[in-house]
Amino acid sequence: MRRAPGIAAVLGLVLALTGCGLGAGDKPTGTRLTITRDFGTRAVRDLDAPKVGGDETVMRLLQRNAKVSTRYGGGFVQSIDGLAGGRSGGRSVDWFYYVNGVEASRGAAATSLRPGDRIWWDRHDWSATMRVPAVVGSFPEPFRHGIDGKRLPVRIECAAPGSAPCRQVSTRLAAYDVPAAIGGLLTSHVEETLRILVGPWTALRVDHAVDELERGPIASGVYARIAPDGRSIVALDATAHAVRTLGAGTGLVAATARADARPTWVVTGTDDAGVAAAARAFAEGTLAHRFAVAVSGGRPVPLPVA
């Protein structure tokens, strides 16, 4: 569970937590539990079929499958398998968790586990930003099983609806039995829809749902900064310092969300070649355990850069 900004906020969250899911209801099926560190770069555990109980919560799932220590009345995860939050290398690190690629909005003991949920815990440096609202590393979630147990309509909005990258994204989703409508940019706005924007950044940046990608992780939660002219993407490390500037032919697959909004994904690039590279990277094997992925020279660049 992610650390709140201060002790008072954490204690307030703990007071809101109830039970740890000890009921005898039906066991959620198809669950996956992933535990990593350093933005997914190091695996701790990756369980395709973790031990699950009835009426399970995210906290109880974790406790059944790993050695966990907690604080604040059991509502805050302090350590997993002996790896604790606190300070590392002079910077603050803590455990954060995501359900189907979406940052948790409640404590783990208050979040119910539902069939098909992919639960991902990651211990990482949060000095650059405390909020990473969505990640791509649980693909094909959230498109396949949705958010909070609700499967949502999916819409692919393309700068060129008939283009090969647009069709490729649609085909990739269809492989997971995810139907998706296809249309142009800014042609529809439905709050209860998961949107994927496909096209060069110069076209996508007019959509306010994703324009914060130009400001880096403190605004978007994505450890990259796209130039307003769309010609380059700066890859950042965990402290939001520039590591590489990626130019022509660079692609990006990332997800972000404004406060209390559904996540919006981008399959974008510095030019048409970059968009094509990003569409090829829109695949479970490439995105697994990644917060976001740039593509340069045909190779994936995990973001943040290690």
Secondary structure by P-SEA (a helix, b strand, c coil): ccccccaaaaaaaaaacccccccccccccbbbbbbbcccccccccccccccccccccaaaaaaaccccccccccccccccccccccccccbbbbbbbbcccccccccccccccccbbbbbbbbbbccccccccccccccccccccccccbbbbbbbbbcccccaaaaaaaaaaaaacbbbbbbcccccccccbbbbbbcccccccccccccccccccccccccbbbcccccbbbbbcccccccccccccbbbbbccccccccbbbbbccccaaaaaaaaaaccccccccccbbbbccccccccccc
